[in-house]
Amino acid sequence: MLVKVGLGAAAGLVATVGIPAAVGMLGFKAAGIAAGSTAAKIMSTAAIANGGGVAAGGAMATLQSIGAAGLSVATKTAITVGGALLRAIPK
């Protein structure tokens, strides 16, 4: 059975499933950053640029959080509401 999915719903699915999957493929894993991965290279570059540390709450921390736990409920809710609002816009 083929189910018709609206653009907003499709975007929400891609965001809630695709973003954590893409972040994981970069090397941001539940156990930490995978050695030799793109994530490790990004972290090394960020640490060098910041004098040896990585900023708390910055992009690296956010990506690692997504890699470890996925998107938060608040983020998933925002994506869902955003998709519903897009769908409500008259064509």
Secondary structure, DSSP 8 states (H G I E B T S, - for coil): ------HHHHHHHIIIIIHHHHHHHHTEETTEE-TTSHHHHHHHHHHHHTTT---TTSHHHHHHHHHHH-S-HHHHHHHHHHHHHHHHS--
